[in-house]
Amino acid sequence: MSMRTGRNRGAPLATAAATLLLVLVGVARAELTIEITRGAEGALPIAVVPFGTQGPPPPVDVAQVIAEDLRRSGRFAPLERGDMIAFPHSGREVSFRDWRLLDVGSLVVGRVLREGTGYRVQFQLFDVFRGIQLAGYSIPTEAGRLRRTAHQIADIVYETLTGEPGAFATRIAYVTVSRGPDGASRYVLTVADADGHDPRPVLRSRQPILSPAWSPDGRRLAYVSFEGGRSKVYVQELATGRREAVAAWPGLNSAPAWSPDGRRLALTLSKDGNPEIYVLDLQSRALRRLTRHLAIDTEPAWSPDGRHIVFTSDRGGGPQLYRIPAEGGRAERLTFEGRYNARAAYAPDGRRLALVHRERGRYRIAVLDLEDRTLQLLSDGPLDESPSFAPNGSMILYATQRDGRGTLAAVSVDGRVRQRLSAPEGDTREPAWSPFRR
């Protein structure tokens, strides 16, 4: 693995591209399958009872989605339905003594009711051992939004029981690569729910799509595409599909990173001869050069408070992470452990960085504490890259390889919980976890 501006596996740093064939978005429903490869010891036992219904069953098993969300977090161990001894749908029907016999600490019950052309989902969360209700809501929704409603309920349960926000109602962006009937590669930029369901293609191409990055409001994606024989950075509205090239200077246009206010992009450009970090104002289109060095500066990441930009540079002889004030100034080296540290991503609280660290020829995901500068390795390699934090800071999504195929994986920030996210065919890469939905 080499330091690169486009973060495309196997592409050199100052890559040139062949002509891109852009195809309008079509229909693709290849959902990611999530497998928990390691769960946390001491996961909290919880029961999510199948929700009661009126009339024909709804198109989504809301209780099952909630239970699977909680299971994927690694923090909870939902009781299997076959082990349940009762199926209450409201608090009036709950016998806490029965659930105490099963050593279940928390209980979720509810109903999915028809309401006009839509639905109303009612649920209650109980502390079984104290016999009290902890949360209860009645949420109007539509058939097409039942899964999202279930994710929102899982977020409420998670936050009520852990004190931390849940991230089940968020989304992920990623690129899939497959072979067409003619043997040529097909690239698709896709957005899906955080559990891999409801995948929606954003862009199709015969050439690589690189570096998707979510805007802070979650309504736009910036990414790198190649049209007219050279790289360009695009910003695309997800609701309308409207897209615009915002960086198309001669040379390299790469690695977009949003400012926290969504008004600027940090970019890697080689318009002046050498890859450097620039800041682009999206409204005025004013461009400001941030770094000036003979080395390669690339892969910017904006701090959550907007004060700093971290980037990868080989100015010290090999790829390491540096931090510079967002308004300009002197760059400070952050990483010293090992000869390769690259592709930083800030934690939502700004206290840590996820990064790619090379150790004994293996590229692994690590977390750097910015206060004491300690480095913790989280993944096994051999080729892990493109880390992206969940918006609640609990998990890190990244690209990896398994059985010769590119796939995605996730690891908790303490390393205790691991997941694998696999597409039914082709390679999956370039993941980016969305912010919280607004």
HELIX and SHEET records of a PDB file:
HELIX    1   1 VAL A   62  ARG A   72  1                                  11    
HELIX    2   2 ARG A   81  ASP A   83  5                                   3    
HELIX    3   3 GLY A   91  GLU A   93  5                                   3    
HELIX    4   4 PHE A   96  LEU A  101  1                                   6    
HELIX    5   5 ALA A  143  ARG A  145  5                                   3    
HELIX    6   6 LEU A  146  THR A  162  1                                  17    
SHEET    1   A 5 LEU A  22  VAL A  23  0                                        
SHEET    2   A 5 ARG A 200  SER A 205 -1                                        
SHEET    3   A 5 SER A 185  ASP A 193 -1                                        
SHEET    4   A 5 ARG A 171  ARG A 179 -1                                        
SHEET    5   A 5 ASP A 427  TRP A 433 -1                                        
SHEET    1   B 5 THR A  33  ARG A  38  0                                        
SHEET    2   B 5 ARG A 418  SER A 422 -1                                        
SHEET    3   B 5 ARG A 405  SER A 412 -1                                        
SHEET    4   B 5 MET A 395  ARG A 402 -1                                        
SHEET    5   B 5 GLU A 385  PHE A 389 -1                                        
SHEET    1   C 4 GLY A  52  THR A  53  0                                        
SHEET    2   C 4 SER A 106  GLU A 115  1                                        
SHEET    3   C 4 LEU A  44  VAL A  48  1                                        
SHEET    4   C 4 PHE A  76  PRO A  78  1                                        
SHEET    1   D 4 GLY A  52  THR A  53  0                                        
SHEET    2   D 4 SER A 106  GLU A 115  1                                        
SHEET    3   D 4 GLY A 118  ASP A 127 -1                                        
SHEET    4   D 4 ILE A 132  THR A 141 -1                                        
SHEET    1   E 4 LEU A 210  TRP A 214  0                                        
SHEET    2   E 4 ARG A 220  GLU A 227 -1                                        
SHEET    3   E 4 ARG A 230  GLU A 237 -1                                        
SHEET    4   E 4 ARG A 243  ALA A 247 -1                                        
SHEET    1   F 4 ASN A 253  TRP A 258  0                                        
SHEET    2   F 4 ARG A 264  LEU A 269 -1                                        
SHEET    3   F 4 GLU A 276  ASP A 281 -1                                        
SHEET    4   F 4 LEU A 287  ARG A 289 -1                                        
SHEET    1   G 4 ASP A 297  TRP A 302  0                                        
SHEET    2   G 4 HIS A 308  SER A 313 -1                                        
SHEET    3   G 4 GLN A 320  PRO A 325 -1                                        
SHEET    4   G 4 GLU A 332  ARG A 333 -1                                        
SHEET    1   H 4 ASN A 341  TYR A 346  0                                        
SHEET    2   H 4 ARG A 352  GLU A 359 -1                                        
SHEET    3   H 4 ARG A 362  ASP A 369 -1                                        
SHEET    4   H 4 LEU A 375  LEU A 377 -1                                        
END                                                                             
